[in-house]
Amino acid sequence: MKTTNFKDSVKVNQILPIMQEHFGQSMNLARIKLMALLLHALCVVQTVSLHKLADAMPTAVDKDSNLRRLQRFFARYVLDLDIIARMIFSLLPVKTGLVLSMDRTNWKFGEFNINILMLGITYKGIAFPLIFSLLPKRGNSNWEERKKIMERFIRLFGAECIDSLVADREFIGKEWTGWLNSRRIRYYIRIRQNFWIVRPSTGERIRAWWLFNDLKVGQEKFFHKLFLHKGEYVYLAGSRIKNSDGVPELQILICFNRPESAILTYKKRWEIETAFRAMKSSGFNIEDTHMRDMERIARLLAMVCMALVWAYLVGEHKDINIKPIRLLKHGRKAKSLVKYGLEEISTILLRPTYTPKFDVFKFLSCT
């Protein structure tokens, strides 16, 4: 029989009432308690390995019993992902004028492909992972899969809170652009520089790069007149940047409107990649999962999204108000805000004698 430190249980009991705030209307108490224990364990071990999570759960039963509880939870319980999305949205410091970033990440476990389409809300260098879909295939998403995610966001939170959507070159296509145009959703989406563009006034077909080929590195240009891209009316903006290898290249964007804001807004796109890194190697090591069932992976990913947002908010508060993260010589922070927050949360959960300088649990609450 496993013994539990009383103070460990006290820490879990600080999480439990907050979880009840969010889920008390839709889940029974036993399920909420298990989710509180799982959130505790995720922040302590910072991996999705069920064996390690089971060992870290502060309960009075042994590891094998905890493991069976977790296995039943992921295998049988139908977790409403809309409720998880609403919880994460409630924790956002801002809820209007939102820049959404859409991207995809994938990895392989043996021959099994895990392919996730994600919609996040950009915020100070990271995208809060909000709505996702596990694609039952390899490779790119199609326009209907993207539309489904956007429609789910609008159903849950409304279209009026959206400022714009940013996405990379994968997220193109006539039907997709047409749907965004029909819904009047502002977008800034990168296209390949060799795509054909048509001047509506003359019918002239030109390569996109030709409009921006005079730009030097660091310069940008936009057009306040409409072009046709794959038969859809769009505005264009572009800049010349250096890619990850330091090689200059054109960055060309199609826009619903306000092309003058395109380049600056599009810079937020990479923030969803920061979220992916936090889920993987620099946070929760989600690639450690050995799950192969899509629904089970989705439940696990939802729990990781909650833990990630909590950790980021704690890390941000500590960095601003308590002790700034050390800067390296190139000016970057020595660690991410998610990692900084995880360190603080895990220290509080693991060290009964530690006296925190602020209440980390309030950042999990919507009140």
C-alpha positions as CSV (number, residue, x, y, z in Angstrom):
1,M,0.0,0.0,0.0
2,K,1.3,3.4,-1.0
3,T,1.6,6.0,1.7
4,T,0.7,9.6,1.0
5,N,2.1,12.7,2.6
6,F,-0.8,14.7,4.1
7,K,0.5,17.9,2.7
8,D,0.6,16.4,-0.8
9,S,-3.2,15.8,-0.4
10,V,-3.6,19.3,0.8
11,K,-2.1,20.6,-2.5
12,V,-4.4,18.4,-4.5
13,N,-7.3,19.7,-2.5
14,Q,-6.3,23.2,-3.5
15,I,-6.7,22.1,-7.2
16,L,-9.9,20.2,-6.7
17,P,-12.3,23.1,-5.9
18,I,-10.9,25.1,-8.8
19,M,-11.6,22.1,-11.1
20,Q,-15.1,21.9,-9.7
21,E,-15.6,25.6,-10.7
22,H,-14.9,24.6,-14.3
23,F,-16.4,21.1,-14.5
24,G,-18.8,20.7,-11.6
25,Q,-21.9,21.2,-13.8
26,S,-21.0,18.4,-16.2
27,M,-18.8,15.8,-14.4
28,N,-19.2,13.8,-11.2
29,L,-16.9,14.4,-8.3
30,A,-14.9,11.2,-8.7
31,R,-14.0,12.2,-12.3
32,I,-13.0,15.7,-11.3
33,K,-10.8,14.3,-8.4
34,L,-9.0,12.1,-10.9
35,M,-8.4,15.0,-13.3
36,A,-7.1,17.1,-10.3
37,L,-4.7,14.2,-9.5
38,L,-3.7,13.9,-13.1
39,L,-3.0,17.6,-13.5
40,H,-0.9,17.5,-10.3
41,A,1.1,14.6,-11.7
42,L,1.6,16.2,-15.1
43,C,3.2,19.3,-13.5
44,V,5.4,17.2,-11.3
45,V,6.8,14.6,-13.7
46,Q,6.4,16.7,-16.9
47,T,5.8,13.7,-19.2
48,V,2.7,11.9,-20.4
49,S,4.1,8.4,-19.6
50,L,1.2,6.8,-17.7
51,H,3.5,4.8,-15.5
52,K,5.3,7.9,-14.3
53,L,2.1,9.8,-13.9
54,A,0.6,6.9,-11.8
55,D,3.7,6.9,-9.6
56,A,3.4,10.7,-9.0
57,M,-0.3,10.8,-8.1
58,P,-0.5,11.6,-4.4
59,T,-3.1,8.9,-3.4
60,A,-3.2,6.3,-0.7
61,V,-3.2,3.4,-3.2
62,D,-0.3,1.8,-5.0
63,K,1.0,2.7,-8.4
64,D,-0.7,-0.2,-10.2
65,S,-4.1,0.9,-8.9
66,N,-3.4,4.5,-10.1
67,L,-2.3,3.2,-13.4
68,R,-5.5,1.2,-13.9
69,R,-7.6,4.3,-13.0
70,L,-5.7,6.3,-15.6
71,Q,-6.1,3.6,-18.2
72,R,-9.9,3.4,-17.6
73,F,-10.1,7.2,-17.8
74,F,-8.4,7.5,-21.1
75,A,-10.1,4.3,-22.5
76,R,-13.7,4.8,-21.4
77,Y,-14.5,8.3,-20.3
78,V,-16.0,10.5,-23.0
79,L,-14.3,13.8,-22.1
80,D,-16.1,16.8,-23.6
81,L,-13.4,18.8,-25.3
82,D,-15.6,21.8,-25.6
83,I,-15.6,22.1,-21.8
84,I,-11.8,22.0,-21.8
85,A,-11.7,24.7,-24.5
86,R,-14.0,26.9,-22.4
87,M,-11.9,26.4,-19.4
88,I,-8.7,27.5,-21.2
89,F,-10.5,30.4,-22.8
90,S,-11.7,31.6,-19.3
91,L,-8.0,31.7,-18.2
92,L,-7.0,34.1,-21.0
93,P,-5.9,37.5,-19.8
94,V,-7.5,39.0,-23.0
95,K,-10.7,37.8,-24.7
96,T,-11.2,40.3,-27.6
97,G,-9.2,41.3,-30.6
98,L,-7.7,37.8,-30.8
99,V,-5.2,36.7,-33.3
100,L,-5.7,33.0,-34.0
101,S,-2.9,30.8,-35.3
102,M,-3.6,27.5,-37.1
103,D,-0.9,24.9,-37.5
104,R,-0.2,21.2,-37.6
105,T,2.2,19.0,-35.8
106,N,2.9,15.3,-36.1
107,W,5.2,12.5,-35.0
108,K,5.4,8.8,-35.3
109,F,5.2,6.0,-32.7
110,G,6.6,3.0,-34.6
111,E,4.5,2.9,-37.8
112,F,1.7,4.9,-36.2
113,N,1.3,8.5,-37.2
114,I,0.0,11.1,-34.7
115,N,-1.1,14.1,-36.7
116,I,-2.7,17.1,-34.9
117,L,-4.4,20.1,-36.4
118,M,-4.4,22.9,-33.8
119,L,-6.0,26.3,-33.4
120,G,-4.4,28.6,-30.7
121,I,-4.8,32.1,-29.4
122,T,-1.6,34.1,-29.7
123,Y,-0.5,35.8,-26.5
124,K,2.9,37.3,-25.7
125,G,5.1,34.8,-27.5
126,I,3.0,31.7,-27.2
127,A,-0.3,30.4,-28.6
128,F,-2.7,29.1,-25.9
129,P,-3.8,25.7,-27.4
130,L,-7.5,25.8,-27.6
131,I,-9.1,23.6,-30.2
132,F,-7.6,20.7,-32.0
133,S,-8.4,17.8,-34.2
134,L,-6.5,14.5,-34.6
135,L,-6.3,13.8,-38.3
136,P,-6.8,10.1,-39.3
137,K,-4.1,10.3,-41.9
138,R,-0.6,11.5,-42.7
139,G,0.1,14.9,-44.3
140,N,-1.7,18.1,-44.7
141,S,-5.2,19.0,-43.5
142,N,-7.9,19.7,-46.0
143,W,-10.2,22.8,-46.1
144,E,-13.1,21.0,-44.5
145,E,-11.0,20.0,-41.5
146,R,-9.9,23.6,-41.1
147,K,-13.4,24.9,-41.5
148,K,-14.7,22.5,-38.8
149,I,-12.2,23.8,-36.3
150,M,-13.0,27.4,-37.1
151,E,-16.7,26.7,-36.9
152,R,-16.2,25.1,-33.5
153,F,-14.4,28.1,-32.2
154,I,-17.1,30.4,-33.5
155,R,-19.8,28.3,-31.9
156,L,-18.1,28.4,-28.5
157,F,-16.8,31.9,-28.4
158,G,-18.4,33.9,-31.3
159,A,-16.8,35.5,-34.3
160,E,-16.8,39.0,-32.8
161,C,-13.7,38.2,-30.6
162,I,-11.6,37.4,-33.6
163,D,-9.2,40.0,-35.0
164,S,-7.6,37.7,-37.6
165,L,-6.3,34.3,-38.4
166,V,-2.7,33.6,-39.4
167,A,-1.4,30.4,-41.0
168,D,1.5,29.1,-43.0
169,R,1.8,27.9,-46.6
170,E,0.1,24.6,-45.9
171,F,-3.2,26.4,-45.3
172,I,-4.2,27.5,-48.8
173,G,-6.7,26.6,-51.4
174,K,-9.7,28.0,-53.3
175,E,-12.4,26.5,-51.1
176,W,-10.6,27.5,-47.8
177,T,-10.0,31.1,-49.0
178,G,-13.5,31.3,-50.3
179,W,-15.0,30.1,-47.0
180,L,-13.0,32.7,-45.0
181,N,-14.0,35.4,-47.4
182,S,-17.7,34.4,-47.2
183,R,-17.5,34.5,-43.4
184,R,-15.6,37.8,-43.5
185,I,-12.9,36.4,-41.3
186,R,-9.7,38.5,-41.6
187,Y,-6.8,36.3,-42.5
188,Y,-3.1,36.6,-43.2
189,I,-1.9,33.4,-44.9
190,R,1.4,32.9,-46.6
191,I,1.5,31.6,-50.1
192,R,4.3,30.2,-52.2
193,Q,6.2,32.9,-54.2
194,N,5.7,31.1,-57.5
195,F,1.9,31.1,-57.3
196,W,-0.1,32.7,-60.1
197,I,-1.9,36.0,-59.3
198,V,-4.4,37.7,-61.7
199,R,-5.0,41.4,-62.1
200,P,-8.9,41.6,-62.3
201,S,-8.8,44.7,-64.4
202,T,-6.8,43.2,-67.2
203,G,-6.9,39.5,-66.7
204,E,-3.0,39.5,-66.7
205,R,-1.5,36.4,-64.9
206,I,1.7,37.1,-63.1
207,R,3.8,35.2,-60.6
208,A,3.4,36.5,-57.0
209,W,7.2,37.0,-56.6
210,W,7.2,39.5,-59.5
211,L,5.2,42.0,-57.5
212,F,7.8,42.0,-54.6
213,N,11.0,41.2,-56.3
214,D,12.4,44.7,-55.8
215,L,12.4,44.3,-52.0
216,K,15.6,44.2,-50.0
217,V,15.9,42.3,-46.7
218,G,13.8,44.0,-44.1
219,Q,11.6,45.8,-46.5
220,E,7.9,45.2,-47.0
221,K,5.2,46.2,-49.4
222,F,1.4,45.9,-49.7
223,F,-1.2,46.7,-52.3
224,H,-4.5,48.4,-51.6
225,K,-6.1,46.8,-54.6
226,L,-7.6,43.4,-55.1
227,F,-6.0,40.5,-57.0
228,L,-7.4,37.1,-57.8
229,H,-5.7,34.1,-56.2
230,K,-7.2,30.7,-57.3
231,G,-10.3,32.6,-58.3
232,E,-10.8,34.4,-55.0
233,Y,-10.4,38.1,-54.4
234,V,-7.5,38.9,-52.0
235,Y,-5.2,41.7,-51.0
236,L,-1.4,41.1,-51.1
237,A,1.4,42.0,-48.8
238,G,5.0,40.9,-48.8
239,S,8.5,41.3,-47.3
240,R,11.9,39.9,-47.8
241,I,13.2,38.1,-44.8
242,K,16.0,35.7,-43.9
243,N,14.9,32.1,-43.4
244,S,16.2,29.8,-40.6
245,D,19.4,29.1,-42.7
246,G,20.0,32.9,-43.0
247,V,19.1,32.9,-46.7
248,P,17.0,35.8,-48.0
249,E,13.6,34.8,-49.3
250,L,10.2,36.4,-50.1
251,Q,7.4,36.1,-47.6
252,I,4.1,36.8,-49.5
253,L,0.7,36.9,-47.8
254,I,-2.8,36.9,-49.0
255,C,-5.3,39.0,-46.9
256,F,-9.0,39.5,-46.5
257,N,-8.4,43.2,-45.8
258,R,-6.1,45.6,-44.1
259,P,-2.9,44.5,-46.0
260,E,-1.0,47.2,-44.2
261,S,-1.2,45.2,-41.0
262,A,-0.3,41.9,-42.6
263,I,3.4,41.6,-42.0
264,L,3.3,42.7,-38.4
265,T,0.3,40.4,-37.5
266,Y,1.7,37.4,-39.4
267,K,4.8,37.5,-37.1
268,K,2.5,36.0,-34.4
269,R,2.1,32.8,-36.4
270,W,5.3,31.3,-34.9
271,E,3.8,31.5,-31.4
272,I,1.9,28.3,-32.0
273,E,5.2,26.6,-32.7
274,T,6.3,27.7,-29.2
275,A,3.2,26.0,-27.8
276,F,4.1,22.8,-29.7
277,R,7.6,22.9,-28.3
278,A,6.2,23.3,-24.8
279,M,4.0,20.2,-25.3
280,K,7.0,18.3,-26.6
281,S,10.6,18.6,-25.6
282,S,10.5,21.8,-23.5
283,G,7.6,21.0,-21.4
284,F,5.4,17.8,-21.2
285,N,7.2,15.4,-23.6
286,I,3.9,14.4,-25.2
287,E,5.8,12.3,-27.8
288,D,6.5,9.9,-24.9
289,T,2.9,8.6,-25.2
290,H,2.5,5.0,-26.4
291,M,-1.2,5.4,-27.1
292,R,-2.5,4.6,-30.6
293,D,-6.2,5.3,-30.2
294,M,-7.1,8.7,-31.5
295,E,-9.8,9.4,-28.8
296,R,-7.4,8.5,-26.0
297,I,-4.7,10.7,-27.4
298,A,-7.2,13.6,-27.6
299,R,-8.1,13.2,-23.9
300,L,-4.4,13.2,-23.0
301,L,-3.7,16.2,-25.2
302,A,-6.6,18.1,-23.6
303,M,-5.1,17.6,-20.1
304,V,-1.7,18.7,-21.4
305,C,-3.2,21.9,-22.8
306,M,-4.7,22.8,-19.4
307,A,-1.4,22.2,-17.7
308,L,0.5,24.2,-20.3
309,V,-1.7,27.3,-19.9
310,W,-1.5,27.1,-16.1
311,A,2.3,26.8,-16.3
312,Y,2.6,29.7,-18.7
313,L,0.5,32.1,-16.6
314,V,2.5,31.2,-13.5
315,G,5.8,31.6,-15.3
316,E,4.8,34.9,-16.7
317,H,3.7,36.3,-13.3
318,K,6.9,35.1,-11.6
319,D,9.1,36.6,-14.4
320,I,7.4,40.0,-14.2
321,N,6.7,40.3,-10.5
322,I,9.0,38.1,-8.5
323,K,12.3,37.2,-10.3
324,P,13.0,37.8,-14.0
325,I,14.4,34.9,-16.0
326,R,18.1,35.2,-16.7
327,L,18.9,36.5,-20.1
328,L,21.6,34.8,-22.2
329,K,24.3,36.7,-24.2
330,H,22.2,36.8,-27.3
331,G,19.3,38.4,-25.4
332,R,17.0,35.4,-25.2
333,K,15.6,34.0,-21.9
334,A,17.5,31.1,-20.4
335,K,14.3,29.1,-20.2
336,S,10.8,29.4,-21.4
337,L,8.0,30.9,-19.4
338,V,6.2,27.5,-19.4
339,K,9.3,25.8,-18.0
340,Y,9.7,28.5,-15.4
341,G,6.1,28.1,-14.3
342,L,6.4,24.4,-14.2
343,E,9.4,24.6,-11.9
344,E,7.4,26.8,-9.5
345,I,4.3,24.6,-9.6
346,S,6.3,21.4,-9.1
347,T,8.3,22.9,-6.3
348,I,5.1,23.9,-4.5
349,L,3.6,20.4,-5.1
350,L,6.6,18.5,-4.0
351,R,8.2,20.5,-1.1
352,P,5.9,20.9,1.9
353,T,8.3,23.3,3.6
354,Y,8.6,25.6,0.6
355,T,7.0,29.0,1.1
356,P,5.8,30.4,-2.2
357,K,5.8,34.2,-2.8
358,F,2.5,34.1,-4.6
359,D,-0.5,31.8,-5.0
360,V,0.0,29.6,-8.1
361,F,-3.5,28.1,-7.8
362,K,-5.3,31.3,-8.6
363,F,-4.0,31.2,-12.2
364,L,-6.0,28.0,-12.7
365,S,-9.2,29.7,-11.6
366,C,-11.5,31.8,-13.7
367,T,-12.6,33.9,-10.7
